[in-house]
Amino acid sequence: MENTLENKAKFLGSHLGCEIEYPQIENEKKTQRATLVSVGYDEIVTAYKRRKKGASGDILSWKDNGSHKTDAINAKLLLTPLSAITDEDLDFLGWDISEIKDIEKEAYISGYETDYLRSKSYLLPYNGLSPEELIARGWAKLKTD
């Protein structure tokens, strides 16, 4: 899979509802964390809770269009390594912890299992790319809370 913005958008789009990190619009040396709400080939939409006035969010553009910065390019999903799967998630899937190493190496898992794990913000192989390759491309980052 080529390292293109279109392919990154597809990867991000498969993780709606997950946490994303990107440079703050006001100060690019700081980062903002938010929930990924929508992804398109033009922009990314995020939402986050503000301290005072409820929810807010940002529209991140893939290219500078005059009103939005290009911070979608530097946005990364914050994901948990599969090796840190919870006992609750193992039980739900009916898995044994010994199976995790094989799954991390891109062993086949069903679409249902993949959807469940992505909804829980786990980092999985994607279209032939290993978790390490996704991190190296800047598409994902391990969640450290």
N, C-alpha and C positions, 0 to 999 in steps of 0.2 A: 504494500500500500504506500503510495507516494505521500510525502509530507507536504500537503497542500492545505490552504485555508478551507477549501470545500470539505476535505476529508476530516479536518479538525472539527468543523461544524457538525458533521454527521456523528462523530464520536461524542461531542458535547450533547447533541440532541438525544442520544441514547441514555443520558443521565439526568433528565429533567427532575427537579426536586432536590438534587444534590447540592452540596456547598461548593461555591466557586470563589476563587481569589483572583483579584486583578488590581492593577495600579489605581490609586485614587485619582479622580479627575482633577482635584484641586492641587494635589501634591503627589507626583508620580513616584517619589521615593518611599511613600507609604502604601500599604495595600488595604484593600477593602474586601471583606468577606460577606457573601450574600448567598441567597438561594437562587439557583438557576431556574428561571421561569419559562423562557422561550428561546429558541435558537433558529436563526434563518441564515441564508447566505449573505444577507446585508448587515444583520445586527444580532446581538445577544441582549435579552432583557433579564434583569435580576430584581430581586426584592429583598429587603432587609428591614428589621425593626429599628426604628429610631428611638432614642431615649425619651423624647418628649411628645412628638406628634404622630404616633402610630407608625404604619408601614410606609416605606419609600422604596426606591430602587433606582437603577441606572439603565440607560440604553447604551450599550457598547457597540461601536461600529467596527467592522472589519477594515474599512478604509476611511481616511479623513474625508468627511463630507461637509465640512464647514461648521456643523452644529454639534458633532460628536467626535471625540478623539478616537484614535485607533487602538484603544486598550483591549479590544477583543482578541487581538493578536497575542497579547501577553497574558490572557486569562488562562487559569489552570484549575481543573477540578481537584478538590481536596478529597482524597479517597483513602480508605482503610485497606491495608494489605490483607489478602485472604487468609494469611497465616494467623491473623488476629481475630478470626471469626469467633463469635460468641457461642457458648453452649446452647443458648436459646435458638440461634439460627441453625446450628448443626441439627438440633432436635427437629426443628420445623422441616428441614430438608430430608431428614432421615439419613444423614451422612455420619461417617466416622471420621475423626480427626486425621486418621492415617491417609485418607483420600485426598487431602488438601494439596499435598506436594504434586500429585499427578494433575490435578485440576489447574494448578498454577502454571503448569507446563503446557497448557492448552489441550488437555484431555477433553473429550466431548461431554458437555452437560446440556440438558434440555433447555429450550427457550424459556420455559417456566422458571427453571432454576436460575438462569441468567438474569431474567427480569427481576426476580426476587432479590438476588444479590446486588444488582445495580441499584435497585430502589433503596437498599440499605447502605449504599455508598461504598461497596467493596470494589477494589481495583482488580479487574479481570483482563485476560488477553482480549484483544479486539482486532478482528479481521486479519489475523496472522501476526499481529504485533504483540510482543510480550509486555507485561507490566513495566519492565525495565526500559523497553523501547518507548513506551508511551510517556514515561517520565523524562527520558532523554530528549524527546521531541518538544517537551514543554506543554504537553496536553494535560498532564496530571501531575499531582504532587502528593506524597504520602501525608495523610492527616496526622498531626501531632497533638492536636487540641491544646 
